[in-house]
Amino acid sequence: MNFVFDIDGTLSFDGRTIAPAITQVLTNLIRDHHKVAFASARPIRDLLPIIPGFDQQPLIGGNGVMTRVSGKLSVLQPLPPVAVQQLKQLIERHHLDYVMDGTWNYACQVSNDNPILRQLDPQRLAQRQSLASLNDPVKVILLNLAPALRAKIKRLLITLNLVVIEHSGEGSLDITAQGINKAHALADIGFEHYIAFGNDENDRSMLACAQQAIWVTSKPELTPVSQAIICPPDAAAIAKLILSLGQR
């Protein structure tokens, strides 16, 4: 059986660790010859530190813009140059907080109180570059946007034929090239007929394509995908459900 897991809000609730109860059942799945993949909004660079011991599993990063299989990192579709130019101009004009991810390196301006800071290259695996010098952007997060400005920017970005995901309660926009999502990335690496765990807007495509979807209610204001098993954001409950599904 194939399993794919989102990370933040699904397996991890502090942005840094996954509870031992969950890591143990994941280890058991692999031991019992199930296939396990991870699909995150994080770039691969920031996904690796939170899944020690599972780095050889298939990985989807940046909401589906990048994959890592058998240690090989691939980008499905970078941001178009015209869109990159517009995004850089927006950031500079409005003095926005942001993270712009390249294939591995990144540029950023993040306030000290933003939770994303603790997830940003915690093991110093990459180089932080200037906004002007980052020449291979694949994903951008615009942070701490006031509602009116967020709506205005979202309308503009949609006219540029980009995928824009607004995360509930975070005041941020995740931006990738058209056609990028977790389901597409999983199909690209041949990971099919899977059970999927997720909790947020960027998981909907993956959950909709799953043989069985599990919706973790860490964002109770969101409506779960249809036909999903509903699971509370509790490590023991999640571990128990993974164990049960693995024994089917």
N, C-alpha and C positions, 0 to 999 in steps of 0.2 A: 504494500500500500504506500502511496505517496502522501507526504504531509508538507505543507508550506505554512510558515509562521511569519506574521508581522512581528516587530519587536516592541516599539514604544507604545505603551498603553495596552499591549496585548500579552507580552511575556515579561516586560520590564515596566516598573511603575515609579522608578526613581531616575531613569535616564542613564544609569551607570551599571546596574547589575541585573541579573536574572536569578530568582530565588533557587536555592539548591533543590527544592522539591521538583521544580520544573526541569532544571538541567538533568536531574537523574532520570526522569521519564523520557527525555529526549535521547539521552545516552542509551536507554533501554530500547527505544524504537530502532536506533541504528544497529544495535547489537542483534536485534531480532530481524534484521534484513529489510526493514522499511526504509524508504528513501525520504530524507529530510532536507528541506531547503528553507532559506530565510529570505524574506522580501521586505525591504525597509525603505522609508523615505531617506534614510541616511545614505551618503555615498559609501562605497565599499571601505574607504579609508576609515570612516567613523563607525562602520558596522563591525569590523573585525575586533576592536577592543572589548565589545560587550558580549561576544560569543566565543570566549577562549575555549579551545577544545573542539570547536565545531567549524573551524576555519576552512576545512577541506570539503565542507558541504557546498552544494550549489548556492550561490548568493545573488540576489537581485538588489541593486542599490539605486538611490536617487529616484524612487517611485517607478523604476523600470527603465531608466535611461542607460543603466550599466549592469553588466553581469560578470560574475567570476565563477568559472567552472574549471576544475582541475588546476587551479592556480593561475589561470589565464584571464586577465581583465579585458573586457570588450565594452565598447560604447555603441549603443544601437543607433542613436541619432543625436548629434550635438545641436545646440541652439543655432539657428541660422545667423549668419553674420549681421544682417540688417537688424534682426531682433536684438542681438547683443549690443549693437551700437545704441539702439533706442533705450535699452535697459540701463546701460552705463550713463546715458544722458539723464534719465529719470532719477537715478540714484544721486547724481551730482547736483541736479537742479533742486531736488527736494531734501537733500542732506539725509538720505534714508539710511537706516540700519539695514544690513543685508549680509548674506553669505552667497558668494558666487563660486560654485564648484567647477573645477576643471576635471579632466580625467583622473587626476590624483591631487594636484595642488589646488590652492584656493585663494580667494581674496575675501576680505570681510571687514565690516564695521559693526560691532555688536556691543550693546550696553552691558555693563557689568552685572546688572540684575536680571538679564535674560537667561532663562534656563538652558537655552541652546548652547550657551557658552561652555557648559561642562561636558557637552557631547562633541565639541568641535576639536578634532584632532588631538585627543587627550594624550596619546602616546607619542606625539610629535613625529608622525610618520611622513609628513609632507612638508612643503614649503608654503608659507604665507606670502603671497605676492601682492603687488599693488593692483588696484582695479584696472588701470591702464595696461599693465603688462600681462595680465592673464589672457592668454590667446586661444584657449580651447574650452570655453565655457559649455557645460552640458546641463546645468541646473542652477536656478537662482531662487533664493528665498528672500522676500522683502518682509522686514520685521517691524513690529510696533506701529502699524499703520492705523491712523485715526479712521473711523468708519467712512467718512465722506471721501477722503483721499483714497482709501482702499477701493471703494466702489468705482471711482474715476479711473484709477490705474487698471483695475480689472477689465473695465470696458475697453480701454485702449489696447491692452494685451491680447484680448480676444480678437480684435481686428487684425492683429499681427499673425493670426493663425497659430497660436500657442496653446498648450494645455495649461490651465490655471486652476489650482486647487486651493480653496480657502479652508483652513483648518478651524473647526469650531472653537470659539473662545480664545484664540491665540493672536488674533489681529495680524495674521501673516498670510502671504501668498506664496505658494510653491509653483515654479514656472519651469516647464520643459517644452521640448519641441512637440509639434503635432503628432498624435498617434502613440505617444509614450504612456504606458501604464504597466502595472505589475502583471496583468494577465498576458499582455503581448510579450513581455520579456520572458515569462515562464514558457510560453509557446515557442519562443525563439530558441530556447535551450532544450526543447523537447520534454519539458516537465509537464505531464498531462495526467488526467484522471486522479485528481488530488483532493485531499481534505484540507481546507484553508481556514486559518484563524486570523481575524483582523478586528479592528475597532473604529476605523475612521474613514473619511471620505476617499482617501487614496487607496483604500482596500476594496472598494466596491466592485471594481472590474474583476479582480482576482476572486472575490467571493461569489460573484455572479457566475463565474465559469467553473466553480468547484463542484465536485460530486456531492460534497457536504460542506456547507459553510458554518463556521462558528463565529458568532458576534460577541465580543467581549465588551461589556457595558461600562467601560471606563469614561465614556463621554455620554452620559445618560440623556442629554438633550438631542442626540442623533437618533434617527429612525433606523433600526436594523434592516439588513437586506432580507428579502422574503425567503421563507423556508429555512432560515438559519436556526441553529441551536443557540440559545441565549445562555451566556455564561457570565457570572459576576467577575469583576476585576480582583480576584483573590487567588493567590498562588496555589493554595491547596485545592481549590475548586478546579482550576485550570489543569493542574497536574492529574487530578482524578479523571477529568474528562479525556485528556490525551491518553491516559492508560486504558480507559474503557474503549476508546476508538481503535487503539492499537491491538486490542484483543479480539476485534470482530473477525 
